[in-house]
Amino acid sequence: MRRNQRDNKHFEPSENIIYGRNPVLELLRAGKRTVNKIMLAQTARGTAVEEIVKLAKEKGIALHSAPPERFDRFGENSQGVAAEVSATEYVELSDLISLSKKETKFPLLIILDGIEDPHNLGAIIRNCVAFGANGVIIPKWRAAGVNETAAKASAGAVEHIRICKVVNTNQAVDLLKEEGFWIAGAENGGQPLQEAKLAFPLVVIIGGEGAGIKNLTKQKCDFLISIPQEKTISSLNASCASAVILHELYKQRNPKS
C-alpha cells in the first residue's frame, strides 16, 4: 500500500470523483462506499486534512501527494483534496421501504420528479439528511444522478442517506401505496403545509425545475401540499422548497425538538 507518495498522474477521468475537504471527510466517516484512493495537494493543511489522512490510514486507503495545480480540473472548490470512489451504491426500492419501516413508525421518503441540476439534487439531499428523511428516490432517466457535483453540493450528506434510483416513478408510487405510504405532491394550490397533519408513513414528491410534478405523477398523489408565500414571486426553487417542507414536517414529527 502506498502512503503519502508523490504521484505524477491525474486521476483517470471519471464521474466517481468526490472532491473538497468536507465531502471527502464525510465519505470516510460514513464508510458506505469503497474508496480506491485519495489525492492530497502538497500544500493542503488543516484539521480536516489531518483527519482525512488519519481515517485513510486506518482504513488502508492509498494516499497520494500531488502539486496543487493537479487539482485545477476539479475547480477552485476542490480545496486540494479528492477521492476516487466506487460507483454510487443505490439501494433497491424494496430494501429502502423495509429499512425505513424498521427505523421509525412513520417513515418519510422524498421522490424527486425530474431534478436535472446536480447542484439542486445535492442541496435537496442535504436538506433531507438535516431534517430526518429516511431516503431519496430519483428517476433513472432525464434526471440528475449522484455524481461528484451533487456530492459536493450536498457537503457530504450523500453518504448519510439511502438513495434509490427507479426506472419508472409512477410504478414506484404504486408500490409505495401498496406498502402503506401516503403520497403528497408539493404543488402550488394544495393544502397549506402548516395545516396538514402528516404523522403517518409519507412520501413527498418534489417536481423538477420549471415543469414541476409531471401530470400523471400528480394524478397519483393522495393530496397536494403547498407553501404559503407572498405573491411577489410565483414559487421557490426546488431546493429551497424542499428545505421549507422538510423543516415543517420535522417540527410536526418531533414536537419536543
MIZA-641065 format. One record per residue (C-alpha): x, y, z; residue number from 1; residue in one letter. Coordinates in pm, 1 decimal. Each point is the difference from the previous one (the first is absolute). Example, Ala and Ser with C-alpha at 12.3 -4.5 7.8 and 13.67 -1.06 7.14 Angstrom:
{px->1230.0, py->-450.0, pz->780.0, seq->1, type->a}
{px->137.0, py->344.0, pz->-66.0, seq->2, type->s}
This chain:
{px->0.0, py->0.0, pz->0.0, seq->1, type->m}
{px->133.3, py->343.4, pz->-92.4, seq->2, type->r}
{px->-27.5, py->284.3, pz->247.5, seq->3, type->r}
{px->89.6, py->366.5, pz->-46.3, seq->4, type->n}
{px->185.0, py->-71.8, pz->-321.5, seq->5, type->q}
{px->49.6, py->244.0, pz->-285.3, seq->6, type->r}
{px->-228.9, py->-85.2, pz->-285.5, seq->7, type->d}
{px->70.4, py->139.0, pz->-347.8, seq->8, type->n}
{px->-333.3, py->-112.8, pz->-141.6, seq->9, type->k}
{px->-342.2, py->155.8, pz->7.8, seq->10, type->h}
{px->-293.4, py->-204.5, pz->112.4, seq->11, type->f}
{px->-143.9, py->-173.2, pz->-302.1, seq->12, type->e}
{px->-299.1, py->195.8, pz->-136.8, seq->13, type->p}
{px->-299.1, py->-128.2, pz->191.6, seq->14, type->s}
{px->-335.4, py->105.9, pz->140.3, seq->15, type->e}
{px->100.1, py->-177.0, pz->319.6, seq->16, type->n}
{px->218.4, py->275.8, pz->139.8, seq->17, type->i}
{px->-94.1, py->171.3, pz->326.1, seq->18, type->i}
{px->191.3, py->320.1, pz->66.7, seq->19, type->y}
{px->12.4, py->252.6, pz->281.6, seq->20, type->g}
{px->109.1, py->-47.5, pz->359.3, seq->21, type->r}
{px->-339.6, py->-40.3, pz->165.2, seq->22, type->n}
{px->-151.8, py->-232.0, pz->-265.7, seq->23, type->p}
{px->305.9, py->-228.4, pz->10.6, seq->24, type->v}
{px->4.5, py->3.4, pz->379.6, seq->25, type->l}
{px->-369.4, py->-95.5, pz->16.9, seq->26, type->e}
{px->62.1, py->-268.1, pz->-260.9, seq->27, type->l}
{px->261.8, py->-160.1, pz->226.1, seq->28, type->l}
{px->-205.1, py->40.0, pz->317.1, seq->29, type->r}
{px->-308.5, py->-161.3, pz->-151.3, seq->30, type->a}
{px->188.8, py->-298.0, pz->-142.1, seq->31, type->g}
{px->-281.2, py->-89.3, pz->-239.4, seq->32, type->k}
{px->198.4, py->9.4, pz->-323.9, seq->33, type->r}
{px->327.5, py->-152.7, pz->-105.3, seq->34, type->t}
{px->273.7, py->263.1, pz->-26.2, seq->35, type->v}
{px->271.9, py->-100.6, pz->-245.9, seq->36, type->n}
{px->245.6, py->279.4, pz->77.4, seq->37, type->k}
{px->30.0, py->354.1, pz->130.8, seq->38, type->i}
{px->211.6, py->276.5, pz->-152.1, seq->39, type->m}
{px->117.5, py->295.6, pz->209.7, seq->40, type->l}
{px->164.8, py->318.7, pz->-118.7, seq->41, type->a}
{px->348.6, py->44.5, pz->139.7, seq->42, type->q}
{px->-117.1, py->330.8, pz->147.1, seq->43, type->t}
{px->-314.5, py->-141.8, pz->167.4, seq->44, type->a}
{px->-1.2, py->71.6, pz->373.0, seq->45, type->r}
{px->-248.2, py->20.0, pz->283.0, seq->46, type->g}
{px->-200.4, py->-208.8, pz->244.6, seq->47, type->t}
{px->-225.6, py->-150.4, pz->-267.2, seq->48, type->a}
{px->300.1, py->-111.7, pz->-207.0, seq->49, type->v}
{px->160.4, py->-156.4, pz->307.2, seq->50, type->e}
{px->-316.1, py->-196.4, pz->73.0, seq->51, type->e}
{px->-26.4, py->-112.0, pz->-362.6, seq->52, type->i}
{px->355.9, py->-132.4, pz->15.0, seq->53, type->v}
{px->-68.7, py->-171.9, pz->333.4, seq->54, type->k}
{px->-318.8, py->-170.4, pz->-120.0, seq->55, type->l}
{px->156.4, py->-100.8, pz->-332.4, seq->56, type->a}
{px->288.4, py->-168.7, pz->179.5, seq->57, type->k}
{px->-237.4, py->-177.0, pz->239.3, seq->58, type->e}
{px->-201.7, py->-130.2, pz->-295.8, seq->59, type->k}
{px->303.8, py->-94.8, pz->-209.2, seq->60, type->g}
{px->-77.4, py->246.7, pz->-279.0, seq->61, type->i}
{px->288.2, py->113.9, pz->-218.8, seq->62, type->a}
{px->98.2, py->365.8, pz->40.8, seq->63, type->l}
{px->166.5, py->189.6, pz->-283.8, seq->64, type->h}
{px->169.3, py->339.3, pz->21.5, seq->65, type->s}
{px->-8.1, py->225.6, pz->-308.0, seq->66, type->a}
{px->75.9, py->361.6, pz->-96.9, seq->67, type->p}
{px->-290.4, py->242.5, pz->57.9, seq->68, type->p}
{px->-42.0, py->63.2, pz->-373.7, seq->69, type->e}
{px->-109.7, py->-361.0, pz->-46.1, seq->70, type->r}
{px->-326.7, py->96.1, pz->167.7, seq->71, type->f}
{px->-87.9, py->270.0, pz->-252.6, seq->72, type->d}
{px->-220.2, py->-245.8, pz->-190.0, seq->73, type->r}
{px->-230.4, py->-21.0, pz->302.9, seq->74, type->f}
{px->-44.9, py->377.5, pz->21.8, seq->75, type->g}
{px->87.3, py->239.3, pz->278.0, seq->76, type->e}
{px->-220.1, py->-183.2, pz->251.0, seq->77, type->n}
{px->212.9, py->-312.8, pz->11.7, seq->78, type->s}
{px->198.1, py->138.6, pz->297.6, seq->79, type->q}
{px->286.9, py->-225.8, pz->-98.5, seq->80, type->g}
{px->-183.2, py->-323.8, pz->85.0, seq->81, type->v}
{px->-154.1, py->-260.6, pz->-231.5, seq->82, type->a}
{px->-107.3, py->-362.1, pz->38.4, seq->83, type->a}
{px->-67.9, py->-265.6, pz->-260.4, seq->84, type->e}
{px->-292.9, py->-211.8, pz->109.9, seq->85, type->v}
{px->-200.7, py->-294.6, pz->-118.7, seq->86, type->s}
{px->-313.5, py->68.2, pz->-200.4, seq->87, type->a}
{px->-284.9, py->141.7, pz->206.9, seq->88, type->t}
{px->-165.7, py->-284.4, pz->185.3, seq->89, type->e}
{px->-369.2, py->54.6, pz->-53.5, seq->90, type->y}
{px->-238.7, py->-214.4, pz->203.2, seq->91, type->v}
{px->-293.5, py->-195.8, pz->-136.6, seq->92, type->e}
{px->-342.7, py->150.9, pz->62.6, seq->93, type->l}
{px->-119.0, py->-307.5, pz->190.2, seq->94, type->s}
{px->302.9, py->23.3, pz->229.4, seq->95, type->d}
{px->-52.4, py->372.6, pz->51.6, seq->96, type->l}
{px->-360.0, py->-62.0, pz->102.1, seq->97, type->i}
{px->76.2, py->-282.2, pz->241.9, seq->98, type->s}
{px->295.9, py->173.1, pz->161.0, seq->99, type->l}
{px->-191.6, py->326.0, pz->38.5, seq->100, type->s}
{px->-285.0, py->-179.3, pz->174.1, seq->101, type->k}
{px->243.9, py->-157.9, pz->242.4, seq->102, type->k}
{px->151.9, py->338.4, pz->85.4, seq->103, type->e}
{px->-315.8, py->184.8, pz->97.4, seq->104, type->t}
{px->-374.8, py->-38.1, pz->42.3, seq->105, type->k}
{px->-69.7, py->273.4, pz->-256.0, seq->106, type->f}
{px->272.8, py->-12.9, pz->-267.7, seq->107, type->p}
{px->47.0, py->293.4, pz->-234.2, seq->108, type->l}
{px->124.0, py->-45.7, pz->-356.5, seq->109, type->l}
{px->58.8, py->268.0, pz->-261.8, seq->110, type->i}
{px->-55.0, py->-53.9, pz->-372.7, seq->111, type->i}
{px->170.7, py->248.4, pz->-231.1, seq->112, type->l}
{px->-200.8, py->6.3, pz->-320.6, seq->113, type->d}
{px->255.9, py->109.1, pz->-256.1, seq->114, type->g}
{px->257.2, py->220.3, pz->177.0, seq->115, type->i}
{px->256.0, py->58.1, pz->-276.3, seq->116, type->e}
{px->253.5, py->227.5, pz->170.4, seq->117, type->d}
{px->246.6, py->-200.5, pz->212.8, seq->118, type->p}
{px->53.1, py->306.5, pz->221.4, seq->119, type->h}
{px->-371.5, py->-2.0, pz->83.8, seq->120, type->n}
{px->9.6, py->-375.2, pz->54.7, seq->121, type->l}
{px->289.2, py->32.3, pz->242.7, seq->122, type->g}
{px->-166.4, py->285.4, pz->189.1, seq->123, type->a}
{px->-326.2, py->-194.2, pz->33.0, seq->124, type->i}
{px->182.7, py->-308.9, pz->124.4, seq->125, type->i}
{px->170.8, py->217.2, pz->261.0, seq->126, type->r}
{px->-340.4, py->129.5, pz->111.9, seq->127, type->n}
{px->-132.2, py->-356.7, pz->19.9, seq->128, type->c}
{px->282.6, py->-103.0, pz->231.5, seq->129, type->v}
{px->-31.4, py->315.0, pz->212.4, seq->130, type->a}
{px->-372.3, py->-53.6, pz->62.1, seq->131, type->f}
{px->-8.1, py->-376.2, pz->40.8, seq->132, type->g}
{px->-137.5, py->-143.8, pz->-324.2, seq->133, type->a}
{px->57.3, py->-373.9, pz->-29.0, seq->134, type->n}
{px->86.4, py->-4.5, pz->-368.7, seq->135, type->g}
{px->-3.9, py->168.3, pz->-338.3, seq->136, type->v}
{px->-140.7, py->-147.2, pz->-322.4, seq->137, type->i}
{px->113.4, py->133.0, pz->-337.6, seq->138, type->i}
{px->-85.0, py->-101.8, pz->-358.6, seq->139, type->p}
{px->253.9, py->-186.3, pz->-207.0, seq->140, type->k}
{px->-72.2, py->202.5, pz->-314.7, seq->141, type->w}
{px->-13.7, py->374.3, pz->-73.2, seq->142, type->r}
{px->117.8, py->94.8, pz->347.2, seq->143, type->a}
{px->324.5, py->71.2, pz->182.1, seq->144, type->a}
{px->179.0, py->-290.6, pz->162.2, seq->145, type->g}
{px->228.2, py->7.7, pz->300.5, seq->146, type->v}
{px->327.1, py->101.5, pz->-161.6, seq->147, type->n}
{px->291.6, py->198.0, pz->144.1, seq->148, type->e}
{px->-181.3, py->331.7, pz->-53.8, seq->149, type->t}
{px->-304.5, py->-114.4, pz->196.2, seq->150, type->a}
{px->220.0, py->-145.1, pz->272.2, seq->151, type->a}
{px->188.6, py->328.8, pz->28.6, seq->152, type->k}
{px->-322.7, py->199.9, pz->15.5, seq->153, type->a}
{px->-126.9, py->-227.6, pz->277.1, seq->154, type->s}
{px->317.4, py->67.5, pz->205.6, seq->155, type->a}
{px->33.3, py->-371.2, pz->66.2, seq->156, type->g}
{px->-366.0, py->-64.1, pz->86.3, seq->157, type->a}
{px->-31.9, py->-259.7, pz->-280.0, seq->158, type->v}
{px->198.8, py->-233.8, pz->224.0, seq->159, type->e}
{px->-262.7, py->12.3, pz->274.9, seq->160, type->h}
{px->-324.0, py->-89.8, pz->-175.4, seq->161, type->i}
{px->-129.9, py->-281.1, pz->-219.2, seq->162, type->r}
{px->-56.4, py->94.6, pz->-362.4, seq->163, type->i}
{px->-208.7, py->-209.0, pz->-237.6, seq->164, type->c}
{px->-6.6, py->34.0, pz->-377.8, seq->165, type->k}
{px->-314.8, py->-126.5, pz->-174.7, seq->166, type->v}
{px->-81.2, py->-59.9, pz->-366.0, seq->167, type->v}
{px->-364.7, py->106.7, pz->33.0, seq->168, type->n}
{px->-105.8, py->253.0, pz->262.9, seq->169, type->t}
{px->-369.9, py->-77.3, pz->-30.3, seq->170, type->n}
{px->54.2, py->-371.1, pz->54.3, seq->171, type->q}
{px->208.2, py->87.7, pz->304.5, seq->172, type->a}
{px->-289.8, py->209.8, pz->132.1, seq->173, type->v}
{px->-238.4, py->-293.2, pz->-48.7, seq->174, type->d}
{px->228.4, py->-228.1, pz->201.3, seq->175, type->l}
{px->38.6, py->257.6, pz->275.6, seq->176, type->l}
{px->-379.1, py->27.1, pz->26.3, seq->177, type->k}
{px->-26.8, py->-378.3, pz->28.4, seq->178, type->e}
{px->251.9, py->17.4, pz->283.8, seq->179, type->e}
{px->-214.1, py->244.0, pz->195.9, seq->180, type->g}
{px->152.3, py->335.0, pz->-92.8, seq->181, type->f}
{px->-209.1, py->307.5, pz->-72.4, seq->182, type->w}
{px->113.9, py->206.7, pz->-297.0, seq->183, type->i}
{px->14.9, py->379.4, pz->23.4, seq->184, type->a}
{px->91.0, py->219.2, pz->-294.5, seq->185, type->g}
{px->166.2, py->335.1, pz->67.3, seq->186, type->a}
{px->-192.1, py->233.1, pz->-229.1, seq->187, type->e}
{px->-141.8, py->352.8, pz->4.9, seq->188, type->n}
{px->-369.1, py->-0.6, pz->85.2, seq->189, type->g}
{px->15.2, py->-298.9, pz->230.8, seq->190, type->g}
{px->-89.1, py->-15.2, pz->367.5, seq->191, type->q}
{px->210.6, py->251.3, pz->196.6, seq->192, type->p}
{px->292.9, py->-189.1, pz->145.5, seq->193, type->l}
{px->-43.8, py->121.6, pz->356.2, seq->194, type->q}
{px->-363.9, py->-116.0, pz->4.1, seq->195, type->e}
{px->75.0, py->-353.0, pz->-118.3, seq->196, type->a}
{px->34.0, py->-267.0, pz->268.5, seq->197, type->k}
{px->251.9, py->-242.6, pz->-141.9, seq->198, type->l}
{px->92.3, py->-241.2, pz->279.1, seq->199, type->a}
{px->-19.1, py->-320.9, pz->-204.4, seq->200, type->f}
{px->223.5, py->-182.4, pz->-250.6, seq->201, type->p}
{px->47.6, py->268.4, pz->-262.8, seq->202, type->l}
{px->155.0, py->58.0, pz->-339.8, seq->203, type->v}
{px->43.0, py->359.5, pz->-115.6, seq->204, type->v}
{px->47.4, py->56.5, pz->-373.0, seq->205, type->i}
{px->195.6, py->308.2, pz->-102.3, seq->206, type->i}
{px->-13.3, py->92.7, pz->-367.9, seq->207, type->g}
{px->281.5, py->95.2, pz->-231.6, seq->208, type->g}
{px->124.7, py->346.1, pz->-79.5, seq->209, type->e}
{px->-256.1, py->195.7, pz->-198.6, seq->210, type->g}
{px->-245.6, py->-275.6, pz->-91.1, seq->211, type->a}
{px->-80.5, py->-115.1, pz->353.1, seq->212, type->g}
{px->-163.5, py->-338.5, pz->60.0, seq->213, type->i}
{px->-93.8, py->-187.4, pz->-317.5, seq->214, type->k}
{px->-375.3, py->-17.3, pz->-60.4, seq->215, type->n}
{px->-31.9, py->-377.7, pz->22.2, seq->216, type->l}
{px->202.5, py->-6.7, pz->319.0, seq->217, type->t}
{px->-211.3, py->280.4, pz->146.5, seq->218, type->k}
{px->-313.8, py->-202.8, pz->-70.4, seq->219, type->q}
{px->138.3, py->-281.7, pz->211.1, seq->220, type->k}
{px->46.3, py->225.1, pz->304.2, seq->221, type->c}
{px->-243.8, py->-47.7, pz->288.0, seq->222, type->d}
{px->8.1, py->374.3, pz->65.0, seq->223, type->f}
{px->202.9, py->311.8, pz->-74.2, seq->224, type->l}
{px->178.5, py->227.4, pz->244.6, seq->225, type->i}
{px->122.3, py->353.0, pz->-60.2, seq->226, type->s}
{px->220.5, py->259.6, pz->168.9, seq->227, type->i}
{px->-182.5, py->321.5, pz->95.6, seq->228, type->p}
{px->188.1, py->297.9, pz->-140.8, seq->229, type->q}
{px->-35.5, py->354.7, pz->-123.4, seq->230, type->e}
{px->-118.4, py->53.8, pz->-358.2, seq->231, type->k}
{px->312.3, py->190.5, pz->-103.3, seq->232, type->t}
{px->152.5, py->-313.3, pz->-154.9, seq->233, type->i}
{px->-168.3, py->-304.4, pz->-147.1, seq->234, type->s}
{px->184.1, py->-268.9, pz->196.5, seq->235, type->s}
{px->319.6, py->-99.7, pz->176.9, seq->236, type->l}
{px->259.2, py->-208.6, pz->-179.0, seq->237, type->n}
{px->6.2, py->-372.3, pz->73.1, seq->238, type->a}
{px->280.4, py->-0.6, pz->255.8, seq->239, type->s}
{px->-144.5, py->294.3, pz->197.4, seq->240, type->c}
{px->-348.3, py->-152.2, pz->-9.7, seq->241, type->a}
{px->133.9, py->-332.5, pz->126.1, seq->242, type->s}
{px->164.0, py->173.5, pz->297.5, seq->243, type->a}
{px->-325.1, py->170.8, pz->100.8, seq->244, type->v}
{px->-207.4, py->-316.8, pz->-40.9, seq->245, type->i}
{px->245.9, py->-225.3, pz->180.4, seq->246, type->l}
{px->39.6, py->244.8, pz->286.2, seq->247, type->h}
{px->-375.9, py->19.3, pz->51.8, seq->248, type->e}
{px->-29.4, py->-379.2, pz->-11.0, seq->249, type->l}
{px->285.5, py->-29.2, pz->248.8, seq->250, type->y}
{px->-180.9, py->232.7, pz->241.6, seq->251, type->k}
{px->-323.2, py->-197.1, pz->-32.5, seq->252, type->q}
{px->171.3, py->-333.6, pz->54.1, seq->253, type->r}
{px->228.3, py->122.0, pz->278.7, seq->254, type->n}
{px->-217.3, py->239.1, pz->204.2, seq->255, type->p}
{px->239.9, py->-0.4, pz->295.1, seq->256, type->k}
{px->303.0, py->98.4, pz->-213.2, seq->257, type->s}
